[in-house]
Amino acid sequence: MKMKEIRQLAKEQNIKIPFVITKIDAVRMIQRHEGNFDCFARAQGGYCDQDGCLFFEDCMILSPKE
């Protein structure tokens, strides 16, 4: 998911995302706002059981592999 899409998603949920922010921090802000764990890009060993998550694909790419 591109940053533009993340910003749009945040806007739809009335979340104010700072202009200068990393993709990881922006997604974690959305996760916290939704009442979820802010686990984006923290999947240890590339494993996560939340495969229905909107950010799953990017999360697996950005998470540590070891």
Protein Blocks (a to p, Z undefined) as FASTA:
>chain_A
ZZklmmmmmmmnopacdfbdcfklmmmmmmmmnopacfehpaghhiafklmbfklmmmmm
mpcfZZ
